[in-house]
Amino acid sequence: MSEGDGDQVQFDATDQAYMQHRMSNSGLFGFMNMPAAVAETFARAETKTALAHSQAAGGSMMVDPDQIDKLAQFFDDEAQALFDRAGDVQFLADVQPPGHDPVSVKSAKVYQNVAAGDDSAYLDNYLKLAEYFQNTAANLRANAQQNRIDDQNSADSLGGKLA
């Protein structure tokens, strides 16, 4: 989450997989149960967001300097996977009612709003999470590069010997 995003809910791969599973296994009457699945997903995502806020308030993590490039690549790969899946989320935003009855029309509207109805919708937060992953990877690489430069400068000042 970036500064100024307030309390927006972030969706991760687990949330996305759960929604996809519920959509693909919904069957004839499962379509009517999707609002419950959406509510469950939002509740899980809100819990994860609260954890992220608590970590941002003072949490820290130590990473082995030799593993930073692998960690940055992980975040890049995850960001790319999120961007690649954005089309699937857009498909959900464009879902058409299976019929003209009120339940079908209202259910389709719920899908559309959850997917891309406003700035708290699934698609918007999905793309924000992908961007956050990209920024995290870039920051990891920049910090690793600076640490390497600092280490080399320290070694040079001690006669060129790195421990």
C-alpha positions in Angstrom: 0.0 0.0 0.0 1.4 3.4 -0.9 1.1 6.6 1.1 -2.3 8.2 0.8 -4.2 5.0 0.0 -5.9 5.1 3.4 -7.5 1.8 4.4 -8.0 0.3 0.9 -8.1 -3.5 0.9 -5.4 -5.3 -1.0 -6.0 -8.6 -2.8 -3.3 -11.2 -3.0 -2.9 -14.4 -5.1 -4.8 -16.4 -2.5 -7.8 -14.1 -2.6 -7.7 -14.2 -6.4 -7.5 -18.0 -6.6 -10.4 -18.3 -4.2 -12.6 -16.0 -6.3 -11.6 -17.9 -9.4 -12.4 -21.2 -7.8 -15.8 -20.1 -6.6 -16.5 -18.7 -10.1 -15.5 -21.8 -12.0 -17.3 -24.2 -9.6 -20.4 -22.1 -9.0 -22.8 -24.2 -11.1 -26.4 -23.2 -11.8 -27.3 -22.0 -8.4 -23.8 -21.1 -7.2 -24.1 -17.8 -9.1 -26.5 -16.6 -6.4 -24.0 -17.6 -3.6 -21.2 -15.4 -5.1 -22.0 -12.3 -2.9 -21.1 -14.5 0.1 -17.8 -15.5 -1.5 -17.1 -11.9 -2.3 -17.8 -10.9 1.3 -15.5 -13.7 2.6 -12.7 -12.6 0.3 -13.1 -9.0 1.4 -13.0 -10.0 5.1 -9.8 -12.0 4.5 -8.2 -9.1 2.6 -9.2 -6.6 5.3 -7.4 -8.8 7.9 -4.3 -8.9 5.8 -4.5 -5.1 5.3 -4.7 -4.6 9.1 -1.6 -6.8 9.5 0.2 -4.8 6.8 -0.6 -1.6 8.6 0.7 -2.9 11.9 3.9 -4.0 10.2 4.3 -0.6 8.4 4.0 1.1 11.8 7.3 -0.3 13.0 7.9 -3.8 11.7 11.1 -4.7 10.0 12.6 -7.6 8.2 16.2 -8.7 7.7 17.3 -10.2 4.4 20.5 -12.0 3.7 22.4 -9.6 1.3 23.2 -12.6 -1.0 19.5 -13.3 -1.4 18.3 -9.7 -2.2 18.4 -10.2 -6.0 16.3 -13.4 -5.7 13.8 -11.7 -3.4 13.5 -8.7 -5.9 13.0 -11.2 -8.7 10.2 -12.8 -6.7 8.4 -9.5 -6.4 8.9 -8.7 -10.1 7.5 -12.2 -11.0 4.5 -11.7 -8.8 3.8 -8.2 -10.2 4.0 -9.6 -13.7 1.6 -12.4 -12.8 -0.9 -9.9 -11.3 -0.7 -7.8 -14.5 -1.1 -10.9 -16.6 -4.3 -11.8 -14.7 -5.8 -8.3 -15.0 -7.6 -9.4 -18.1 -9.4 -12.1 -16.2 -10.6 -9.5 -13.7 -11.7 -7.3 -16.5 -13.7 -10.2 -17.8 -15.5 -10.3 -14.5 -16.2 -6.6 -14.7 -17.9 -7.2 -18.1 -20.0 -10.3 -17.1 -23.4 -10.3 -18.6 -26.5 -11.6 -16.7 -27.3 -15.2 -17.7 -31.0 -14.1 -18.0 -33.3 -11.1 -17.8 -34.8 -12.0 -14.4 -34.1 -9.6 -11.5 -31.8 -12.1 -9.7 -29.6 -12.6 -12.7 -29.4 -8.9 -13.4 -28.6 -7.9 -9.8 -26.1 -10.7 -9.4 -24.3 -9.6 -12.6 -24.2 -6.0 -11.3 -22.6 -7.3 -8.0 -19.9 -9.0 -10.0 -19.3 -5.9 -12.1 -19.1 -3.6 -9.1 -16.8 -5.9 -7.1 -14.5 -6.3 -10.1 -14.2 -2.7 -11.3 -17.0 -0.6 -9.8 -14.9 2.1 -8.1 -11.5 2.7 -6.6 -12.0 0.1 -3.9 -12.9 -2.6 -6.5 -10.9 -5.7 -7.1 -9.3 -4.6 -10.4 -8.0 -1.3 -9.1 -6.6 -2.9 -5.9 -5.1 -5.7 -7.9 -3.2 -3.3 -10.2 -2.1 -1.3 -7.2 -0.7 -4.4 -5.5 1.2 -5.2 -8.7 2.6 -1.7 -8.8 3.5 -2.0 -5.1 5.4 -5.3 -5.9 7.3 -3.6 -8.7 8.3 -0.7 -6.5 9.3 -3.1 -3.7 11.6 -5.0 -6.2 13.1 -1.7 -7.4 13.7 -0.5 -3.9 15.4 -3.8 -2.9 17.7 -3.6 -5.9 18.5 0.0 -5.3 19.3 -0.7 -1.6 21.4 -3.7 -2.5 23.4 -1.7 -5.0 24.0 1.0 -2.4 25.0 -1.5 0.1 27.5 -3.0 -2.4 28.9 0.4 -3.1 29.2 1.2 0.6 30.9 -2.2 1.2 33.4 -1.6 -1.6 34.1 1.9 -0.4 34.7 0.6 3.1 37.0 -2.1 1.7 38.9 0.4 -0.4 39.5 2.6 2.7 40.9 -0.4 4.5 43.3 -1.3 1.8 40.9 -3.1 -0.6 40.2 -6.2 1.5 36.7 -7.3 1.9 36.0 -9.8 4.8 
